């Protein structure tokens, strides 16, 4: 079955700095919102360095802000892609993730990667269904 997406829109939330790389923070295609990978940055686009739990919370806050800019909510997330800098971070990441998604969490893939920035330990992307 073929279908045609009638409208594709690009979004970036007010209050967050524009990406420094060529991408849209979010793209809405039909009933789906695709959130580009988010990291823990402040309003000056500086990478957060410090407590890992705070880094994850800040990253998820950024995902939520991007979702909101495209008219979506966290409970509409159907898939998360999580990227960690070290396998030892899986347990603390899961603790925070469980708190943020206490019931019926979205599907998720988590992989260990090498980031281009030495202080980044987590990046999260998301897909939400808003239909």
QUIVENQUI-V407826 format. One record per pair of residues at least 6 apart in sequence whose C-alpha atoms are under 7 Angstrom apart, sorted by the first residue. I is the first residue (numbers start at 1). J is the second residue. D is the distance in whole Angstrom. If there is no record, write none. Layout:
I_J_D + I_J_D
This chain:
5_29_6 + 5_30_6 + 6_30_7 + 7_29_6 + 7_30_6 + 8_27_7 + 8_28_6 + 8_29_5 + 8_30_7 + 9_27_6 + 9_28_5 + 9_29_7 + 10_24_6 + 10_26_6 + 10_27_4 + 10_28_6 + 11_24_6 + 11_25_6 + 11_26_5 + 11_27_6 + 11_69_6 + 11_70_6 + 12_24_7 + 12_25_5 + 12_26_6 + 12_66_6 + 12_69_6 + 13_65_6 + 13_66_5 + 13_69_5 + 15_43_7 + 16_43_6 + 17_43_6 + 17_44_6 + 17_45_6 + 24_36_7 + 25_35_6 + 25_36_5 + 25_66_6 + 26_33_7 + 26_34_5 + 26_35_4 + 26_36_6 + 26_66_6 + 27_33_6 + 27_34_5 + 27_35_7 + 28_34_6 + 28_70_7 + 31_129_6 + 31_130_5 + 31_131_5 + 32_127_7 + 32_128_6 + 32_129_5 + 32_130_6 + 33_127_6 + 33_128_5 + 33_129_6 + 34_126_6 + 34_127_5 + 34_128_7 + 35_63_7 + 35_66_7 + 35_67_7 + 35_125_5 + 35_126_5 + 35_127_6 + 36_125_5 + 37_123_6 + 37_124_5 + 37_125_4 + 38_59_6 + 38_62_6 + 38_63_6 + 38_123_5 + 38_124_5 + 38_125_6 + 39_59_5 + 39_122_6 + 39_123_5 + 39_124_7 + 40_47_6 + 40_48_5 + 40_55_5 + 40_58_5 + 40_59_4 + 41_47_4 + 41_48_5 + 42_48_7 + 48_55_7 + 49_119_6 + 56_122_7 + 59_123_7 + 59_124_7 + 64_73_7 + 64_74_6 + 67_73_6 + 72_130_6 + 76_128_5 + 76_129_6 + 76_130_6 + 77_106_6 + 77_126_7 + 77_127_6 + 77_128_4 + 77_129_6 + 78_106_5 + 78_107_6 + 78_127_6 + 78_128_5 + 78_129_7 + 79_106_5 + 79_107_5 + 79_108_6 + 79_126_6 + 79_127_5 + 80_106_7 + 80_107_6 + 80_108_5 + 80_109_6 + 80_124_7 + 80_125_6 + 80_126_5 + 80_127_7 + 81_108_6 + 81_109_5 + 81_110_6 + 81_124_6 + 81_125_5 + 81_126_6 + 82_109_6 + 82_110_5 + 82_111_6 + 82_123_6 + 82_124_5 + 82_125_7 + 83_110_6 + 83_111_5 + 83_112_6 + 83_113_6 + 83_122_6 + 83_123_5 + 83_124_6 + 84_111_6 + 84_112_5 + 84_113_6 + 84_121_6 + 84_122_5 + 84_123_7 + 85_112_5 + 85_113_5 + 85_114_6 + 85_115_7 + 85_121_5 + 85_122_6 + 86_112_6 + 87_112_6
